[in-house]
Amino acid sequence: MPLRLADAPSWLLSRAHLRAQRLLSDGFAEHDLRPAHYRALAALAEGGLSQAELGRRLMLDRKDVTLAVDHLAERGLVDRSADPADRRRNVVTLTDAGRALLPRLEHTLESVQREVLAPLTEEEARTLTHLLRRLAPADEAAGVTGPRPRGRSRS
């Protein structure tokens, strides 16, 4: 790593992000899922969404949403059906199996969060979380605004 980057916030955030993503990927792999699958299940736990709405909410490309929903449907964790009001739309809902799996996935997520923040004191972890909320406004983090990502998402 060039010394010029050693203290650059963007570099440090990227490194921390890569570590967190690796830990998340490893944790969810134990359930044969990826972080994007968990994000989809968590979003659907709040209510059914069209595939397009799910993609916008998760900030995923249309193709990646289809792949994620296909995987979750094959596992019986979500149901995809035509919207009775607009047959061109697919509505995705959580199944009982998906709802039953969520607590185990949330336990995995909590374990990963503890591991990500392990080098910090509790006060430092609260401060970091507060600062990250300021850097990633809630509307963007929820996928409400911002540019559409291109290509394959890994989270």
N, C-alpha and C positions, 0 to 999 in steps of 0.2 A: 504494500500500500504506500503510495506517495505520501511523504510527510505533510504536504500541503493539505491533504484530506483528513489527517488524523483527528482534527477537532472540528471539522465541518459538520454542522447539525444534519444536513441532508445525508451525508455519508453515514453518520452514526445512526440516524433513523432507519436507513436502509439496512444496515447490519443488524439492528435490533429486530426489524421486520423479518428478515430472513431467518433469524434464530426462532422467533415466535412462530413463523409459518412452518418451519421444520418440526417444531414440537407439536403443533396442531396436527400436521399431516401424520406424524407418527402416532399420535393419540387416537385420531379418528380411523386410521388404518386398522387398528385392532377391531374395529366394528365393520370393516370392509367399506368404509365411507371416506370421503374427502371433506375438508372444511366447508366447501360450497354446499355439500349435501346437508350438513348440519344447519348451515344458514338458511337453506330452503325449508327444512323441517321446522326450524324455529319461527320463520315467517309464517308458515302455513298453520302453526299452532294458534296464531292470532286470528285465523279465518281463511277460507278458501280464496284463491286469487287466480286470475287468468295467467297463462304462461307469460304473456307479455308484461303484465303487472309484476309478476314475480321477478322477471329479469330486470325490470327497472328498479325494483326495491333492492335487489341484491347487487345491482350494477354489473350484471353479467350479459354477455353477448347472447343473442337469440339462440345460436347454435349450442352454446354452453348450457343454457337453460334446458334445452331439449335433451341434451345428453344427461344432465343431472336428473331431470324428471324421469327419463327412461330408466335410469339405474334405480331410482327410488321406487318406481312403479313395479319393476321386475322383482324387487325385494318385498313388495306388498306394503310399503310404507306410505305410499300416496296413491290416490286414485285420480285419474285424468278422464274427464268426460266432456262432451260437447255442452256448451252453455245453451240451455233451452231458449234463452232470449236472443241468442246470436250463434247459430250453429257453426260459424267460422271460428269462434273462440273456443279454446280449451280451458276449462276450469280445473284447477288442481286443488285437491283437499287432502288433509291428513287422514290416514286410516287409523283404526284402533291400534294396529301393530306399530304404526309410526308414533302415535301418541305414547304408547307403552315404552318405546325405545328412548324417547326424549330424556327422561331422568338419568339414564345411564350415560347418554351423550353429554348432558349437562355436568355430570360428575367428572367426565373426562375433561371437559372444558375448564372446570374449576381447578382441576389438578394441573393443567397446562398453565393457567393463569398464575398459580402459586409458583410454578417452576420458572416462568418468565420473570416474575418479580422477586424471586428468591435473593438476588444480590442486594436488594434494597431493604431498608427498614420499613416498618408499616407507614410511618409518616412520609418517607420518600415515595413509597408506592402511591399513596393518596395524592401527593403533589404531582407525580408524573401523570397519573390518570387525569387530574384536573387540567394540567397543561396540554395533554393530548386532546382533550375535549375542545380546547380552544383552537388547536391546530386543525382539527377535523370536525367542523361544525356538524351538529346533529342532523340537519337536513341532508348534507352531503353523505354522511356516514350511513344514513338510511336509504341512500340511493334516490332521493327525491329530486335532486338537482345535480348538475355537473355533467361533464362530457361522458359519452357512452364509451366504454372500453372497447378496444379492438383486439381480436385474437383470443386465444385461450387463456382463461383465468385460472390461477392456481389456488385461489383462496375460496 
